[in-house]
Amino acid sequence: MKPAWDTLMKEYKESATILVADVDCTGRGKKLCTDHGIKGFPTIKHGDPSNLEDYKGGRSLKDLRAFAAKLKPVCGPAQVDLCGDEEKKKISEFVAMGAEAREALIKEKSEEIASAEAAFEKFVEGLQAEHKRESERKEEAAQAIKDSGLSLLYSVRAFEKKKKEEM
């Protein structure tokens, strides 16, 4: 992926509205990576610099180019002119509520996301346990079939075939 990313950085080097960059999370960029929740390599983020989102698309140059081509400046309090009426209304409401209420709402919404993620993880664990049980059941069934004579059937077939060929 690194060569594709390097190509994309060159292609967007002169862009006034889109930044394609990489950060060394082990060196000078460590704080930036920590601030944005980057825990592994490669991690791709996009969106408002104060609220970056995870990129979940393909990693080929073709995929990255297609995604980058759709990027545009985003609505936010620093660029209200890019916002629709509904977004402008929400920004006004969030500004009016004050810092303490905003923090409480951010915490509430973040907890809702964490709860959804926890429910998903629990679901996946259940699927994995079910997959393991069914896989073991299949293996036991296959072994029982082999033990019931299938292995000997293969041996007899091969023996008879060889005997026939020797005649």
Secondary structure, DSSP 8 states (H G I E B T S, - for coil): -HHHHHHHHHHTTT-SS-------TTTTTHHHHHHTT--SSS--EES-TTS-EE--S--SHHHHHHHHHH-----BTTBGGG--HHHHHHHHHHHHTHHHHHHHHHHHHHHHHHHHHHHHHHHHHHHHHHHHHHHHHHHHHHHHHIIIIIHHHHHHHHHHHHHHHH-
